[in-house]
């Protein structure tokens, strides 16, 4: 059986649009997950040429975190 995945979506708070996704195996260490989420947020800010603080992530299917 495959490991369960936790899916995250990255949202531009200025527009409300989802601009990226990232998934992890459910067993990934919380510190590693936080580091990877922040790295992805930085990459999305650079790629989309927007201020990093406009981007937040949330677990897919859940409210704002």
Residue, then its C-alpha position, 0 to 999 in steps of 0.5 A: x500500500x502506498x503512503x498517504x500524501x498530504x497536499x498543500x496549495x500556495x495562494x496569492x493573497x492579492x488575487x486569491x488564486x492558487x499558484x502552486x502545489x506541493x505534496x509530501x508523504x504523511x510521515x515526513x518530518x514536520x521540520x523538513x516539511x516546513x523547510x520545503x514549504x518555505x522553499x517552494x514559497x520563495x521559488x513561487x515568489x521569484x517565478x511570479x515576480x511578487x512579494x513573498x509575503x503575498x503568498x501563503x500555503x494551506x493544506x488542500x481541502x482545509x481552510x487558511x493556515 
